[in-house]
């Protein structure tokens, strides 16, 4: 019983930890983005939102949130992405800026207006605003 | 100039060798000392300038590459972490890594606009604030990407974010310590360098104590013992200089060594040239010296048999051989000359002998005969003969002329004939002519003497005959007139006339007697018998004469004295009769020309002579007249006022008589009216 409860708790916990939200600058004109829009932004197909330059932020490639984000939101595996960015590289496009930690993503989003990043849901604070949330 | 040149060939040669040997040395030394130093300094300078340019480039390169590195770093995506205050320490790690890679004394850091240091290569700086924002801003204002602090240059580049392009995130700064520049310095022995900033007097490297004087972008100068070269840096450190300091002793070491080498070579050269010149002078000039010595010896000793011995086989031995030949020929020539000279002298003596013999000839025939004999002896190969016939061909004969003294013309006398087949040259002909002249002279002389003797003899004969013839009637006149004087019946007038006749006849007689004496002396008919007279006899003669003539003196009231100072043993040669006559003449003259006073005899010894002096106080003789008194028929001029009788032959006869027995008479007077002195010089035994 206890054992079962522990496993459940862990599962729950891990479920909640795996959940992420996309955030942007508090004063940004963006209020909500569709999954398609997020895909375009992160694949650098869309660069501006109205006149504002968009700055998508990535976490390091081995970060679990990034893996989740890529598979769930971008819906591309690592191999596809790599192939995509190699091709884009020759066209002069670079993958989204990579930050090392969730803290720095938070800080970056706070500082830069057009920045868009993903963070665990539980790290939300009042300086940012959520523009996309993964639906259960 | 030539007075300073040496006379000796040896010295000249040595000087020439030394000049050839040492002029290049001296030139090189002069060059080295004056230009060489400059050249070496120039060469060092240019080498060091190249070094300095390299240093300069490397300094600049380092700073430029540092700046490039920084530009590269600032352009990295990573720099976007500035936005998040490098919360992941990714920039810091990068800067630390980079600083380690560069290995410089330097600090890399990034600042934000609000001067907060975001990331730094030294951890402790993080979260501090950058305190030199003012300098940074002014550097930006100047458009420069750097500024200086006390010990470093701060290079900065802006960090621009591609994520927010219009926004500079902050600055990447590198605080580059000046001490880094020390690695570009060199530290060799004698050469070292510093990097120097004149404005702050900051020196990077081992501090150089003395003040530096740097002007322009590059230059060099010499301090007391150091050569200073400097060049301004470019770029960020444009007010800085790289300064090279080279110790003179090291810089000029090569020159000094070279000079030492030259001096050593100079010494070696000196020794070598001295040896060579010694050898040359011995080898070349030795023979010349011996040649010269031989010549000097020949000149000094007149020994023309001297020879020079030269063993070498060069020009000098040729000269010696020629010299020997010349000396040999000179010797021969001298011998020939001497022989000829002998011959000539012999001929000359023979000629003089001929003349001597000719002069002795007494007659014309003898003269001709002697001439023929002597000529024959002198020139045996000729044949000489005499002819009184005129010859047609003059060249083979000596024509003789003789002078006719009455007509004053030359008459042909005869010809000395030479053998016609023997040709004669010009000099021989002249010789024969001169012999001919000599013969003619002698012939003339013989004829003249003969003639003169004849004339003189005729004169004497005439005079003595005349005198004898005159004396007979005179004696008659005298005896008749003397007889008439004694005749009583004559009046006074008649008496005086007869007296005059007697006087005149007496005068004429004495004159004729005198003339006869003179003629007799001249004709050599006076008998002379020279005897030895002693002191007493010398005194006796005057005394006898004084006694004889005292009567005349007493008539005129004249006192006669005699003084004899002769030593008892004095002896003279004289004819006592003739001496007596001479003294009579002189004393009667003295009485004749003395009116009052005295007559003093003095007999004395004077050197080689015994002198009998007769001194009177009479009328005297003027100096001009003395010399003519001994001539025939001459009386002194003063007789106009008080004419004295006499033929004027007295003194003349006395002198001639005295000469017969080798005595002499001298007359002297202190002037007219002061008396006169007659001295008889008798020859002492």
Interface residues (C-beta under 8 A of the other chain):
Chain A: X53 X55 X94 X97 X98 X99 X100 X101 X103 X104 X107 X108 X111 X112 X114 X115
Chain B: X77 X80 X81 X83 X84 X85 X87 X88 X90 X163 X164 X165
